[in-house]
Amino acid sequence: MINIFNDPIHGQIALHPLLVKIIDTPQFQRLRHIKQLGGTYLVFPGATHTRFEHSIGVAYLAGRLLRSLDENQPELNITKQDFLCVQIAALCHDMGHGPFSHLFDGMFIPEVRPNSPWKHENASIEMFHCMRKKNGLDKEMKHYGLNLDEDIKFIEESIKGCKNLTPWPMTGRTEDKSFLYEIVANKLNGVDVDKWDYLARDCHYLGIPNGFDYERLLKSARVCDMNGRKHICFRDKVAENIYGMFHTRYTLHRQALQHKIGYIIDIKIRDAFVLADGTLKISNAIDDMLEYTELTDHIIDQILNKPNTRLKKCVGEARLNEDKLERILETSLEDRSDDKIEVYKVAHLSSRRELTVFQAKCMQPLAPNFQVYWKAMPSSSAVATSNTTPTYPPAHCTKYR
């Protein structure tokens, strides 16, 4: 029986019963509590969507792309097993994400385990195997005609992707099915259904206009032979759509994903995770997928409810009190009224935002995250950093970052 999901981005989504059984497992349901954009919702209130609906959307688009290719090029011999395996890979490709998504594997794990090669793609494969064993999914897969020896390997390879395909390194499918590896995680050019879904979904929830329409790409996609290998290609007349896809991605990063306040919040959440790791053993969960199944964004609530004011300070004080800083600086400068007057500017390194302009010959260090800019009269200028030795102001003035 086909199940129907009502998705705000793609409308009515019909999914195969095997995919529904995967969705109903605790390992997949965990994604309901992993926000797609991490702490970005603290800056953009609408960005509360999760990896759960994104993964369902990617599985849906993977099925649509395969159906389009199969209808237009039946000679590709895309089997029912190919359909199921690619959609399973699409559904499970983000199961390895930790709390606050990329903050966990991109900022926290490198801090507490600097030499660890752990990545969320590898964790997705481990979670997939854990899900199979704990929920008896192998029996269901066999029931729907999957060959566990080769199809499980194909699902793993599709989740992880591969950039270097010469000589042919895959074992799940032969080289004549190479195009199947470009659907979920396309390491060759980045045009894949994962990107199609998150661009549409992130723009929707962030309130950012989306100039990319994946429908034209779906209709024009064809498999072509290039240098002895089969690749998914698109008509030249949809080149503008592909340019629009990458431009939309750039816009997302520029306006939201790399927002300066969002980055400061991420740093504070990471610091809280690092401080709490000694007590809550957060990083140990990556070694045990059953424990990892319990690790979600709710860990931040555990941290905030701990009777440890230092952790709360890390999370709560994500923004600099600029008014208080300005008063401190003005007071300190009044005490140095005998100094010769020159122009100084103080900027916070995290945001590169100019706070105010002060007048003094030299200033005492205020904080490690600040940098002094001075203006040499009448035209040249310099920036004081730990690696430069400016000619002005005089050497006795303190330089700091």
LINHUCOR-V964227 format. One record per helix or strand of 2 or more residues. SS is the DSSP state (h for helix, s for strand). FROM is the first residue (numbers start at 1). TO is the last residue. If there is no record, write none. Layout:
((SS	FROM	TO) (SS	FROM	TO))
This chain:
((s	3	7) (s	11	15) (h	17	23) (h	26	33) (h	38	42) (h	51	72) (h	74	76) (h	80	92) (h	102	112) (h	120	135) (h	137	143) (h	148	160) (h	175	182) (h	193	206) (h	214	220) (s	222	226) (s	229	233) (h	236	257) (h	260	280) (h	282	287) (h	289	293) (h	299	305) (h	309	316) (h	322	334) (s	343	348) (s	353	359) (s	370	375) (s	381	383))
